[in-house]
Amino acid sequence: MLQDFSVQEIVQITSATVINGGMNGRFSQVSTDSRTIHQPSETLFIALKGAKFDGHQFIQQLVNQGVKGFLVRHGEEVPTGISEDIYLFAVNDTHQALQQLAAFQRALFQKPLIAITGSNGKTIVKEWLGQLLGAHYAVAKSPKSYNSQVGVPLSIFGIKPYHQVAVMEAGISKKGEMSRLQSMLRPDIGIFTTIGTAHEEGFDSQAQKLQEKASLFAESKFLIYRKEHAAIASYLEQVMAHERLIAWSDYPGTDYTLSVKKESNSSKIILLKPDMSMFTFSVPFTDEASLENIRHAIVAGLVLGLQAGQIQQELTHLRPVEMRLTLKAGIRDCLLIDDTYNNDLAGLRLALDFMAAQRQKRRRIVILSDLLQVGNPSLVYEEVGRLLDFYQIDLFIAIGKEIQAVRSSWAGKMLTHTNTEDFLQALPSVEFQNDLILVSGARAFAFETIIARLQQRVHGTVLEINLNALTHNYNFYKTLLKPSTKVMVMVKAFAYGGGAVEIANHLEQLRADYLAVAYSDEGIMLREAGIRLPIMVLNPVQESFGQLLAFNLEPVVYSPQFMRDLGLFCRHQQASIRIHLDLDTGMNRLGFKKEDLPQLIAMIQEFQELTIASVYTHLVGTDEDVHDDFSRMQLILFQAMAEEIAHSTGTQPFRHALNSGGIIRFPDYQFDMVRLGIGLYGVEVNGRYDTSLKSISSLKTTISQIKSIAPDESVGYGRKGILPKGGKIATIAIGYADGYDRRFSNGVGFVLIHGKKAPVVGNVCMDMCMVDVTDIDAQEGDEVIIYGPDISLKALANAIGTIPYELLTNISTRVKRVYYLD
């Protein structure tokens, strides 16, 4: 922050009542997340409360961790008997208090603050503008997409005294929200990107949404916008003074003309400035969205005083935003966190949080370069040392001259190198083995070369998992549930092909209540990786009884004989175990039927070693209307069977029946818990909320070779592939051994190359297949999209007569998984 908060200031700013503690405390940190506090004695924790969360629940835990300050809501239950050195402040609205404290900090910042809003492009414009400015100024930026009612104040708290410019983004989803963001940000310069259909449901009309977004710039000295966005231009030019508006366009007649000339893999942007001087920029992309976003950033750079030549120097090294923070397989069983495009403290904290979420028992190593343009290096590197200590880093590898100052604030094991080349030469002597390695550095240090050396060598096919999309889907389903309803997440079958350990780690961060796996081996893998959530095992076998006890796994019990065997085993071991009862209400697979209940109840009473954690049933058809009546019959039967068990045994186990489809279709039958499966991974089987979910995975490969084919030639095994008029085929590096189904052969399937469909030619082979690129300007090495946000898994599954589950779970383990936060 720019300045510590005193007790008196907190009271004055928020109108708080001090209900515990004196008046002499000071706080240098503000947090709303109990999991990421690294200076507890200096932290003010603000207990936010929403429909699905309540920060007040974590106060006692944080007191035990040494947190000294808490801002709570009047009337909420707080721990009693806490010591006098703990400060408790009570306010009417903790969200409002958070924003009031942020507004106070913003008022202390007397340097330029740029705020960006719009329906699309906010984060990319912010990141690119930050890159353009970063070589010349110490820049504070919103972390990731922190643009909400909570994200904006947290971003403001990230501004330090040494920062010379701040770049923030602001996003809203309904009317009335922007005024609160404006009162905090009060931007000196604004950028209005686009107006589209996102969050349309939160406004009476698009015109109202435009007015709401534009209100962010009520006090701005300058506002940048694109003239071609007619609705934005028309409104701004009516309500704002002309001298405050800075318009740019592809065509002459505005403040800045930025016309585009596209080339094969890059573009030229020809700038005509108000003084009629010209300059030509070169940028490494040709798509319309990127060209618009970078032109916003260029104009903002010019307004802030950068010369065109200085901007071009940074454009030469422009980084793709989507390459931020990825988890990759490394050499010798290591895991790599690739944050090679980050170079600020806020980003480092996020990367270390991500590292801490990986529960595997591995040595934790951080490779970090100098932090450039930081203004006050001694303070910054002192903070780096504190972070390394808080996150319990085992080995710190410092690359650069300034970063070695960390030695003064951190006493752990440290290796130093003056530059990247020096480290690469010494790399063979560093014994990396089964480590978790964070690689984070400034662009000038070219840390991508370190990643290239440490990354596991695999073929070019990769499954990318977007953890932000997974979070979005999880939160979407949470909005459909009652606050008291718990969530069990299915991570069986390698988390539907996505990687069980990594996804389970992320679900722990999201505070899921339970995990479910198919077999005990899957649960053991999660336990050995450090996963602590309760784990239900759907298909246990007698041979795994000892493992269930040893690894604290909770088996499903589905038959009298299995229950007796497990009960006798636990009695012999003088142990108890939590179990889940499978009640068969119509699936006719595993489970106790209604006529089995007397025997089941007698066994529950006989085997006190077995604690009933839950009872549940499987619905047979939550993805089709035709089965609704049968499903309701199942639910009513399940409810009666569960009540009979509870009444006869004097127990109250959790009840759960709904899967992803059932959550949508039968909201009145949530019981105590639901089981979230395919929906988490981006597939809504009912088709009612397709647009509300995000695809979490993208399967990609590359073109190995391109050949010209004559009309009389054939392609592939069995001579099945024919191009009647001849053309070009590309051989791509994926086959049925990777999980690309052979039923996609002979034109049934297609892939995307440069956004264009390329149908499969001939039979899919074991390790490769061929596609028609006759009408596509493709090159060897180009990226190929098998499926992802632009290719529906449901459509692909329908094309070959299967279900999305099969396509997801068939992806081979030889396909590299990469996890990223965007």
C-alpha positions in Angstrom: 0.0 0.0 0.0 1.0 3.6 -0.2 0.5 4.2 3.5 -0.3 2.1 6.6 -3.7 2.4 8.2 -3.9 3.5 11.8 -6.7 2.5 14.0 -8.0 6.1 14.0 -7.9 6.2 10.2 -9.9 3.0 9.9 -12.5 4.3 12.3 -12.7 7.7 10.5 -12.8 6.3 7.0 -15.3 3.5 7.6 -17.3 4.9 10.6 -16.4 1.7 12.4 -16.9 0.8 16.0 -13.9 -0.6 17.9 -15.2 -3.6 19.8 -11.9 -5.0 20.9 -8.3 -3.6 21.1 -6.9 -0.2 21.8 -6.3 2.8 19.5 -2.5 2.3 18.8 -2.4 -0.3 16.1 -1.2 0.1 12.5 -1.8 -2.2 9.5 0.3 -2.4 6.3 -1.7 -5.1 4.7 -5.4 -5.6 3.8 -6.7 -9.1 3.0 -10.1 -10.6 2.2 -8.7 -14.2 1.6 -7.8 -16.2 4.7 -5.5 -18.5 2.6 -3.0 -15.9 1.3 -2.0 -13.8 4.4 1.8 -13.7 4.7 2.3 -10.9 7.2 -0.4 -11.7 9.8 0.7 -9.3 12.5 0.4 -6.4 10.1 -2.8 -7.5 8.3 -6.3 -6.2 8.6 -8.6 -9.0 7.5 -12.0 -7.8 6.1 -14.7 -10.4 6.6 -16.8 -10.3 3.4 -20.1 -12.1 3.3 -22.0 -13.2 0.2 -24.5 -15.8 -0.9 -22.0 -18.6 -0.9 -19.3 -17.5 1.5 -18.7 -15.9 4.8 -15.3 -14.6 5.9 -16.5 -14.4 9.5 -16.1 -18.2 9.7 -12.4 -17.9 9.4 -11.7 -15.3 12.2 -10.7 -17.8 14.9 -8.4 -19.7 12.5 -6.7 -16.4 11.6 -6.4 -15.3 15.2 -4.6 -18.6 15.8 -2.3 -17.7 12.9 -1.4 -14.4 14.4 -3.6 -12.0 12.5 -4.1 -8.8 14.6 -6.9 -6.9 12.9 -10.4 -7.8 11.8 -13.1 -5.7 10.2 -16.5 -7.4 10.6 -20.2 -6.7 10.1 -22.4 -5.6 12.9 -24.4 -8.5 14.3 -22.2 -11.3 13.0 -21.0 -13.9 15.4 -17.3 -13.4 16.2 -15.0 -15.4 18.6 -15.3 -14.5 22.3 -12.5 -14.2 24.8 -9.8 -13.0 22.3 -6.9 -11.1 23.7 -6.7 -7.3 24.0 -4.0 -7.1 21.3 -6.5 -8.2 18.7 -8.4 -5.3 17.0 -12.0 -5.9 16.1 -13.8 -3.2 14.0 -17.5 -3.5 13.3 -19.3 -1.8 10.4 -22.6 -2.0 8.7 -21.2 -3.2 5.3 -17.8 -4.8 5.0 -17.8 -4.6 1.2 -18.4 -0.8 1.4 -15.7 -0.5 4.1 -13.2 -2.3 1.8 -14.0 0.2 -0.9 -13.8 3.2 1.4 -10.3 2.1 2.5 -9.3 1.7 -1.2 -10.6 5.1 -2.1 -8.5 6.6 0.7 -5.3 4.9 -0.7 -6.2 6.0 -4.2 -6.4 9.6 -3.1 -2.8 9.3 -1.8 -1.5 8.4 -5.3 -0.6 11.6 -7.1 0.7 10.0 -10.3 -1.3 9.1 -13.5 -3.9 6.3 -13.1 -5.3 4.8 -16.2 -8.6 2.8 -16.0 -9.9 0.5 -18.8 -13.5 -0.7 -19.2 -15.6 -2.2 -22.0 -17.2 -5.5 -22.9 -14.1 -7.1 -24.3 -10.3 -6.6 -24.3 -9.9 -5.0 -20.8 -7.3 -7.4 -19.5 -5.3 -7.6 -22.7 -5.1 -3.8 -23.2 -4.1 -3.5 -19.6 -1.3 -6.1 -19.9 0.0 -4.7 -23.2 -0.1 -1.1 -22.0 1.8 -2.2 -18.9 4.4 -3.8 -21.1 4.8 -0.6 -23.2 5.1 1.5 -20.1 7.2 -0.9 -18.1 10.5 -0.1 -19.7 10.2 3.5 -18.8 8.1 3.7 -15.6 7.5 1.6 -12.4 4.0 0.4 -13.3 1.3 -0.9 -10.9 -1.3 -3.1 -12.6 -4.4 -5.0 -11.7 -3.4 -8.6 -11.1 -4.9 -10.9 -13.7 -8.6 -9.9 -14.2 -9.1 -8.1 -10.9 -11.8 -5.7 -12.1 -14.8 -6.4 -9.8 -16.2 -4.8 -6.7 -13.6 -6.7 -4.7 -10.9 -7.0 -7.3 -10.5 -3.2 -7.9 -9.9 -2.3 -4.2 -7.4 -5.2 -3.9 -5.7 -3.8 -7.0 -5.5 -0.3 -5.5 -3.9 -1.8 -2.3 -1.2 -3.1 -4.6 0.0 0.4 -5.5 3.3 1.2 -3.7 5.1 4.5 -3.1 7.6 3.8 -5.8 5.1 3.3 -8.5 5.0 6.1 -11.2 1.9 5.0 -13.1 -1.0 2.7 -12.4 -3.1 0.7 -15.0 -6.3 -0.7 -13.7 -9.4 -2.4 -15.2 -13.0 -2.1 -14.2 -15.8 -4.5 -15.0 -19.5 -4.5 -14.1 -22.4 -6.9 -14.5 -25.4 -4.8 -13.5 -26.5 -1.2 -13.1 -25.3 0.8 -10.1 -22.0 -1.0 -9.8 -19.8 1.5 -11.8 -20.4 4.4 -9.4 -18.7 2.4 -6.6 -15.7 1.6 -8.9 -15.5 5.2 -10.1 -15.4 6.5 -6.5 -12.3 4.3 -5.8 -10.4 4.6 -9.1 -11.1 8.2 -10.2 -9.0 7.7 -13.3 -6.9 10.4 -14.8 -7.0 8.7 -18.2 -9.6 6.3 -19.5 -9.8 3.7 -22.2 -13.3 2.5 -23.4 -12.7 -0.6 -25.5 -16.0 -2.0 -26.8 -19.7 -2.3 -26.0 -21.2 -5.8 -26.5 -23.7 -8.2 -25.3 -21.9 -9.5 -22.2 -23.9 -9.2 -18.9 -26.9 -7.9 -20.9 -29.3 -9.3 -18.3 -28.0 -6.8 -15.7 -29.2 -3.8 -17.6 -32.5 -2.5 -19.0 -30.9 -1.8 -22.4 -27.5 -1.6 -24.1 -27.8 2.1 -24.0 -28.1 2.0 -20.2 -25.1 -0.3 -20.0 -23.0 2.1 -22.2 -24.0 5.0 -19.9 -23.1 3.0 -16.8 -19.6 2.1 -18.2 -18.9 5.6 -19.4 -19.6 7.0 -15.9 -16.2 5.6 -14.8 -14.6 8.5 -16.6 -16.7 11.3 -15.1 -13.6 13.0 -13.7 -11.0 11.8 -16.2 -8.8 14.4 -18.0 -8.7 12.3 -21.1 -10.7 9.4 -22.5 -9.5 7.2 -25.4 -11.9 5.4 -27.7 -12.2 4.0 -31.2 -14.3 6.1 -33.6 -15.6 3.0 -35.4 -17.6 2.0 -32.3 -20.4 4.2 -33.3 -22.6 3.9 -30.1 -19.6 4.7 -27.9 -18.5 7.6 -30.0 -22.0 9.1 -30.3 -22.7 9.0 -26.6 -19.3 10.2 -25.5 -19.3 13.1 -28.0 -22.7 14.2 -26.6 -21.9 14.1 -22.9 -18.2 14.9 -22.6 -16.2 18.0 -23.4 -14.4 17.7 -26.8 -11.0 18.6 -25.3 -11.2 15.6 -23.0 -11.9 13.1 -25.8 -9.1 11.3 -27.7 -10.5 9.4 -30.7 -8.6 7.0 -33.0 -9.7 5.4 -36.2 -8.5 3.5 -39.2 -9.3 6.5 -41.3 -8.3 10.2 -41.2 -10.4 12.7 -39.3 -9.6 11.8 -35.7 -6.9 12.6 -33.2 -4.9 9.6 -34.2 -5.2 7.6 -37.4 -3.9 4.1 -37.1 -4.5 2.2 -40.3 -3.5 -1.5 -40.7 -1.7 -3.4 -43.5 -1.7 -7.1 -42.8 1.1 -9.4 -43.9 1.4 -13.2 -43.7 2.2 -13.5 -39.9 2.4 -9.9 -38.8 0.9 -6.5 -39.5 2.0 -2.9 -40.1 0.2 -0.1 -38.2 0.6 3.3 -39.9 0.3 6.1 -37.4 -0.7 9.6 -38.4 -0.5 12.0 -35.4 -2.3 15.3 -34.9 0.8 17.2 -36.0 0.6 15.2 -39.3 3.9 13.3 -38.5 3.8 9.6 -39.4 5.3 6.4 -38.0 5.0 2.7 -38.9 4.7 0.1 -36.1 5.2 -3.6 -36.6 3.2 -6.1 -34.5 3.4 -9.9 -34.5 -0.2 -10.7 -35.2 -3.0 -10.3 -37.8 -6.3 -11.0 -36.0 -8.7 -8.1 -35.6 -9.1 -8.3 -31.8 -5.4 -8.1 -31.2 -5.0 -5.3 -33.7 -7.7 -3.2 -31.9 -6.3 -3.9 -28.4 -2.8 -2.9 -29.3 -3.9 0.3 -30.9 -5.7 1.3 -27.7 -2.4 0.6 -25.9 -0.3 2.6 -28.5 -2.5 5.7 -28.2 -2.4 5.5 -24.4 1.4 5.3 -24.5 1.5 8.3 -26.8 -0.8 10.3 -24.5 1.4 9.4 -21.5 4.4 10.9 -23.4 6.2 7.8 -24.9 7.8 8.4 -28.3 6.7 6.2 -31.2 10.2 4.7 -31.4 10.1 3.8 -27.8 6.8 2.1 -28.3 8.1 0.1 -31.3 11.0 -1.1 -29.3 8.6 -2.7 -26.8 6.3 -4.0 -29.5 9.2 -6.0 -30.9 9.0 -8.1 -27.7 5.3 -8.0 -27.2 4.2 -11.0 -25.1 1.0 -13.0 -25.6 -1.1 -12.5 -22.5 -2.4 -16.1 -22.5 1.1 -17.4 -21.7 0.8 -16.3 -18.1 1.2 -18.8 -15.2 1.1 -22.4 -16.6 1.8 -25.7 -14.9 3.9 -28.1 -17.0 5.6 -31.4 -16.6 9.4 -31.0 -16.2 12.5 -33.2 -16.5 13.2 -35.9 -13.9 9.6 -35.9 -12.5 9.6 -32.2 -11.7 6.6 -29.8 -12.1 7.2 -26.4 -13.6 5.2 -23.3 -13.0 5.9 -21.1 -16.0 5.5 -17.4 -15.1 8.3 -16.2 -17.4 6.2 -13.2 -18.5 5.7 -11.7 -15.0 7.9 -9.1 -13.4 6.2 -7.4 -10.5 5.5 -8.2 -6.8 1.8 -8.6 -7.3 2.3 -11.2 -9.9 4.9 -13.0 -7.8 2.5 -13.2 -4.9 -0.1 -14.8 -7.2 2.4 -17.2 -8.6 3.5 -18.2 -5.1 -0.1 -18.7 -4.1 -0.6 -21.0 -7.1 2.6 -22.8 -6.0 1.3 -23.2 -2.5 -1.9 -24.7 -3.8 0.1 -27.7 -5.3 0.0 -30.0 -2.3 2.5 -32.5 -3.6 5.4 -33.3 -1.2 8.1 -31.8 -3.3 11.1 -29.5 -2.8 9.9 -26.0 -3.6 12.3 -24.0 -5.8 11.9 -20.4 -7.1 14.0 -19.1 -10.0 13.6 -15.3 -10.1 15.2 -12.5 -12.1 15.8 -8.8 -11.1 12.5 -7.0 -10.8 12.9 -4.1 -13.3 11.6 -0.5 -12.8 10.7 -1.0 -9.2 11.6 2.5 -7.9 12.9 1.4 -4.5 14.9 -1.9 -4.8 15.8 -2.3 -1.2 12.1 -2.3 -0.1 11.0 -4.5 -2.9 13.7 -7.2 -2.3 13.1 -7.1 1.4 9.5 -8.0 0.5 10.7 -10.8 -1.8 12.6 -12.2 1.1 9.5 -12.2 3.3 7.5 -13.9 0.6 10.1 -16.7 0.2 10.1 -17.2 3.9 6.3 -17.2 4.2 5.8 -19.7 1.4 8.6 -21.9 2.8 10.8 -22.0 -0.3 13.5 -24.6 0.0 15.9 -23.2 -2.7 16.0 -19.7 -4.2 17.9 -19.2 -7.5 18.5 -15.5 -8.1 19.4 -14.4 -11.6 20.6 -10.8 -12.0 22.6 -8.3 -10.0 20.0 -6.5 -8.0 18.0 -9.6 -7.0 21.0 -10.7 -4.9 19.9 -8.1 -2.3 17.3 -10.7 -1.1 20.2 -12.2 0.9 19.7 -9.4 3.5 16.1 -10.4 4.3 16.1 -14.2 3.7 18.4 -16.7 5.3 17.4 -19.8 3.3 19.4 -21.7 0.7 20.2 -19.4 -2.2 22.2 -19.7 -5.5 23.1 -16.6 -7.5 23.9 -16.1 -11.2 24.6 -12.8 -12.9 22.6 -13.6 -16.0 20.5 -16.4 -17.7 23.4 -17.7 -19.7 25.5 -18.2 -16.6 22.7 -20.2 -15.0 22.2 -22.4 -18.1 25.8 -23.2 -18.1 25.6 -24.2 -14.5 22.3 -26.1 -14.9 23.9 -29.6 -15.1 25.3 -29.2 -11.6 21.9 -28.4 -10.1 20.2 -31.6 -9.0 16.6 -31.1 -9.9 14.6 -34.3 -9.0 10.8 -34.5 -8.2 10.8 -30.7 -7.5 8.2 -28.0 -7.8 9.9 -25.1 -9.7 8.5 -21.6 -10.2 10.2 -19.8 -13.0 9.4 -16.1 -13.0 11.3 -13.2 -14.6 11.6 -10.1 -16.6 11.5 -10.3 -20.4 15.1 -9.1 -20.7 16.3 -12.2 -19.0 14.7 -14.6 -21.6 13.6 -17.1 -19.0 11.8 -19.0 -21.8 15.2 -20.6 -22.5 15.2 -22.0 -18.9 11.7 -23.4 -19.4 12.8 -25.0 -22.6 15.7 -26.7 -20.8 13.6 -27.9 -17.8 10.5 -28.9 -19.6 9.8 -32.6 -20.2 10.4 -33.6 -23.8 7.1 -34.9 -25.3 5.5 -34.7 -28.7 3.7 -31.6 -29.8 0.1 -32.7 -28.7 -1.0 -30.9 -25.6 -4.2 -30.7 -23.5 -4.5 -27.2 -22.0 -6.6 -26.9 -18.9 -7.9 -23.4 -18.0 -8.3 -23.3 -14.3 -10.1 -19.9 -14.4 -12.8 -21.6 -16.6 -13.0 -24.4 -14.1 -13.5 -21.9 -11.3 -16.2 -20.1 -13.4 -18.1 -23.4 -13.9 -17.8 -24.4 -10.2 -19.1 -21.0 -9.2 -21.9 -21.1 -11.7 -23.3 -24.3 -10.2 -22.9 -22.9 -6.7 -25.2 -20.1 -7.7 -27.9 -22.7 -8.4 -27.6 -24.2 -4.9 -29.0 -23.3 -1.5 -26.3 -21.8 0.7 -26.4 -25.0 2.9 -26.0 -27.4 0.1 -22.5 -29.1 -0.1 -20.7 -30.0 -3.3 -19.0 -33.3 -4.0 -16.8 -33.1 -7.1 -16.1 -36.1 -9.3 -12.4 -36.4 -10.1 -12.5 -40.1 -11.2 -10.9 -41.2 -14.4 -8.0 -38.8 -14.1 -10.6 -36.0 -13.5 -12.3 -36.8 -16.7 -9.0 -36.8 -18.5 -7.9 -33.4 -17.1 -5.5 -34.5 -14.4 -6.8 -35.5 -11.0 -4.0 -34.1 -8.7 -3.9 -30.7 -10.3 -7.7 -30.3 -10.5 -8.1 -31.6 -6.9 -5.6 -29.0 -5.8 -7.6 -26.3 -7.4 -10.8 -27.6 -5.9 -9.3 -27.4 -2.4 -8.6 -23.7 -3.1 -12.3 -23.3 -4.2 -13.3 -25.0 -0.9 -15.2 -27.9 -2.4 -16.6 -30.1 0.3 -15.9 -33.6 -1.0 -14.1 -35.4 -3.8 -15.2 -38.7 -5.4 -13.0 -41.3 -7.2 -13.8 -44.6 -8.8 -11.1 -46.8 -7.2 -8.9 -46.7 -4.1 -5.8 -46.3 -6.2 -7.1 -42.9 -7.4 -7.7 -41.8 -3.9 -4.3 -42.9 -2.7 -2.7 -40.9 -5.5 -4.5 -37.8 -4.3 -3.5 -38.4 -0.7 0.1 -38.9 -1.6 -0.1 -35.6 -3.5 -1.2 -33.9 -0.3 -5.0 -33.6 -0.9 -6.8 -33.3 2.4 -10.5 -33.1 1.3 -12.7 -36.1 2.2 -12.6 -38.6 -0.6 -15.4 -41.1 -1.4 -14.4 -44.2 -3.3 -17.2 -45.4 -5.6 -16.0 -48.9 -6.5 -13.9 -50.3 -3.6 -12.9 -53.9 -3.5 -12.2 -56.2 -0.5 -8.4 -56.2 -1.3 -8.3 -52.4 -0.7 -9.7 -52.4 2.9 -6.3 -51.8 4.4 -5.5 -49.0 2.0 -8.9 -47.4 2.7 -8.0 -47.2 6.4 -4.4 -46.2 5.9 -5.2 -43.3 3.5 -8.4 -42.1 5.2 -10.6 -42.9 2.2 -14.4 -43.4 2.5 -15.8 -46.4 0.6 -19.2 -46.8 -1.0 -21.0 -49.8 0.5 -23.5 -51.3 -2.0 -24.3 -54.9 -0.8 -24.9 -56.8 2.5 -21.9 -59.1 1.9 -19.6 -56.2 1.2 -20.8 -54.4 4.3 -20.3 -57.5 6.5 -16.8 -58.0 5.1 -15.8 -54.4 5.7 -17.3 -54.4 9.2 -15.5 -57.6 10.2 -12.2 -56.2 8.9 -12.5 -53.0 10.8 -13.5 -54.9 14.0 -10.4 -57.1 13.6 -8.3 -54.0 13.1 -10.0 -52.2 16.0 -10.6 -49.3 13.6 -13.6 -47.3 12.4 -14.3 -45.9 8.9 -16.8 -43.5 7.3 -18.9 -45.2 4.6 -21.4 -44.1 2.0 -24.5 -46.2 1.3 -25.6 -46.6 -2.3 -29.4 -46.9 -2.6 -30.7 -48.5 -5.8 -33.8 -46.6 -6.8 -33.9 -47.7 -10.5 -30.4 -47.8 -11.9 -30.3 -51.5 -11.3 -26.5 -51.5 -11.1 -25.0 -51.5 -7.6 -26.8 -50.6 -4.4 -29.3 -51.6 -1.8 -32.9 -51.9 -3.0 -35.9 -51.0 -0.8 -36.5 -54.6 0.2 -32.9 -54.8 1.5 -33.5 -52.0 4.1 -34.3 -54.3 7.1 -31.1 -56.2 6.6 -29.1 -53.0 6.0 -30.5 -51.3 9.1 -29.7 -54.4 11.2 -26.1 -54.4 9.9 -25.7 -50.6 10.6 -26.7 -51.4 14.2 -24.4 -54.4 14.4 -21.3 -52.8 13.0 -20.6 -49.7 15.1 -17.2 -49.5 13.4 -19.0 -48.3 10.3 -20.0 -44.6 10.5 -22.6 -43.6 7.9 -21.3 -40.4 6.3 -23.9 -40.3 3.5 -26.7 -42.1 1.7 -27.1 -41.5 -2.0 -28.7 -42.7 -5.3 -27.9 -42.5 -9.0 -30.5 -41.0 -11.3 -30.8 -42.8 -14.6 -31.7 -39.9 -17.0 -31.1 -36.3 -16.0 -30.2 -35.3 -19.5 -33.5 -36.1 -21.3 -37.0 -34.8 -20.7 -38.5 -38.2 -21.4 -37.1 -39.6 -18.1 -38.3 -36.8 -15.9 -41.3 -38.7 -14.4 -39.1 -41.7 -13.7 -36.4 -39.5 -12.1 -39.0 -37.9 -9.8 -40.1 -41.4 -8.8 -36.5 -42.2 -8.0 -36.1 -39.1 -5.9 -39.3 -39.7 -3.9 -38.3 -43.3 -3.3 -34.8 -42.3 -2.3 -36.2 -39.7 0.1 -38.4 -42.4 1.8 -35.5 -44.9 2.0 -33.1 -42.3 3.5 -35.7 -41.3 6.1 -36.3 -44.9 7.1 -32.6 -45.4 7.6 -32.3 -42.2 9.6 -35.3 -43.0 11.8 -34.3 -46.6 12.4 -30.7 -46.0 13.2 -30.8 -42.6 14.9 -28.3 -41.1 12.5 -28.5 -38.1 10.2 -26.1 -38.9 7.2 -25.8 -36.5 4.3 -28.2 -37.3 1.4 -27.3 -36.7 -2.2 -28.9 -37.7 -5.5 -28.3 -34.9 -8.1 -25.5 -35.0 -10.7 -24.6 -32.1 -13.0 -27.7 -32.6 -15.1 -29.9 -33.1 -12.0 -28.8 -29.8 -10.5 -30.3 -28.1 -13.5 -33.3 -30.2 -13.9 -34.5 -30.9 -10.3 -33.5 -27.9 -8.1 -36.0 -28.9 -5.4 -34.2 -32.1 -4.6 -30.7 -30.8 -3.6 -31.0 -32.5 -0.2 -27.7 -32.0 1.7 -25.2 -32.4 -1.1 -24.9 -32.6 -4.9 -22.4 -34.4 -7.1 -20.8 -32.2 -9.7 -19.2 -34.0 -12.6 -19.3 -33.3 -16.3 -20.7 -29.8 -15.7 -17.5 -28.7 -14.0 -15.6 -29.6 -17.1 -17.7 -27.3 -19.3 -20.5 -29.7 -20.7 -24.1 -28.9 -19.8 -25.9 -32.1 -20.8 -29.4 -30.6 -20.8 -28.4 -27.8 -23.2 -30.3 -25.2 -21.1 -27.2 -23.4 -19.8 -24.6 -24.0 -22.6 -23.7 -20.4 -22.8 -23.2 -20.1 -19.0 -20.4 -22.6 -18.9 -16.9 -22.3 -20.2 -14.9 -25.1 -21.9 -12.0 -25.8 -19.5 -9.9 -27.8 -21.9 -8.4 -27.4 -25.4 -6.7 -30.3 -27.2 -4.1 -29.0 -29.6 -1.4 -30.4 -31.8 0.8 -29.3 -34.7 1.3 -29.9 -38.4 4.2 -32.3 -39.0 4.2 -32.1 -42.8 2.2 -30.7 -45.8 2.0 -32.5 -49.2 0.4 -31.8 -52.5 -1.9 -34.7 -53.6 -3.0 -35.4 -57.2 -6.6 -36.4 -58.1 -5.5 -40.0 -58.7 -3.6 -40.4 -55.5 -4.9 -41.8 -52.2 -4.1 -41.0 -48.6 -3.5 -43.3 -45.6 -4.2 -47.0 -44.8 -6.6 -48.8 -47.0 -6.4 -46.0 -49.6 -9.5 -44.5 -48.0 -8.5 -40.8 -48.4 -9.2 -39.3 -51.7 -9.2 -35.6 -52.9 -11.2 -35.8 -56.2 -9.8 -32.5 -57.5 -6.4 -32.9 -55.8 -5.1 -30.5 -53.2 -3.0 -30.3 -50.1 -3.0 -32.5 -47.0 -1.4 -31.8 -43.7 -0.3 -34.7 -41.4 -0.9 -33.7 -37.8 0.7 -35.2 -34.7 -2.3 -36.9 -33.1 -3.9 -40.3 -33.5 -6.1 -42.9 -31.8 -3.3 -43.8 -29.3 -3.5 -40.1 -28.1 -7.3 -40.4 -27.8 -8.4 -39.0 -31.1 -11.2 -41.5 -32.0 -10.8 -43.6 -35.2 -14.5 -42.9 -35.9 -13.5 -39.4 -37.0 -11.9 -40.9 -40.1 -12.9 -40.1 -43.7 -14.4 -36.7 -43.2 -16.5 -37.4 -40.2 -14.2 -35.2 -38.0 -12.5 -31.9 -38.6 -9.9 -29.7 -36.9 -9.4 -25.9 -36.9 -6.3 -24.4 -38.5 -6.1 -20.6 -38.5 -9.8 -20.6 -37.6 -10.8 -22.6 -40.6 -12.2 -26.2 -40.7 -9.9 -28.9 -42.1 -11.7 -32.2 -42.5 -10.0 -35.5 -41.7 -8.8 -37.3 -44.9 -8.6 -41.1 -44.8 -8.3 -43.2 -41.7 -7.1 -41.9 -38.4 -3.8 -43.6 -37.7 -2.3 -44.7 -34.3 0.0 -41.6 -33.9 -1.1 -39.2 -36.6 -3.9 -38.4 -39.1 -4.3 -36.3 -42.2 -6.5 -33.3 -42.9 -7.4 -31.3 -46.0 -5.7 -27.9 -46.0 -6.3 -27.2 -49.7 -8.0 -23.9 -49.0 -6.0 -22.9 -45.9 -2.7 -21.0 -45.8 -1.1 -23.5 -43.5 2.6 -24.1 -42.7 4.5 -26.9 -41.1 4.6 -26.3 -37.4 1.3 -24.4 -37.3 -1.1 -25.0 -34.4 -4.1 -27.3 -34.9 -7.2 -27.2 -32.6 -8.8 -30.6 -32.1 -11.4 -29.3 -29.6 -11.8 -26.3 -27.3 -14.0 -23.2 -26.9 -14.6 -23.0 -30.7 -15.3 -26.7 -31.3 -18.1 -28.1 -29.2 -17.4 -31.4 -27.4 -21.0 -32.3 -27.6 -21.1 -31.7 -31.4 -18.0 -33.9 -31.8 -19.5 -36.6 -29.7 -22.7 -36.6 -31.6 -20.9 -36.9 -34.9 -19.5 -40.3 -33.9 -22.5 -41.5 -31.8 -20.9 -41.2 -28.4 -21.0 -38.9 -25.3 -18.6 -36.1 -24.2 -17.5 -38.2 -21.2 -15.9 -40.7 -23.6 -13.9 -38.1 -25.6 -12.6 -36.5 -22.4 -11.6 -39.6 -20.6 -10.0 -41.2 -23.7 -7.2 -38.6 -23.9 -4.0 -40.6 -23.4 -1.6 -40.0 -20.5 1.2 -39.5 -23.1 -0.5 -36.2 -24.1 1.1 -33.4 -22.1 -1.3 -31.6 -19.7 -0.6 -27.8 -19.2 -2.6 -25.9 -16.6 -2.9 -22.2 -16.7 -4.6 -19.2 -15.1 -5.5 -16.4 -17.5 
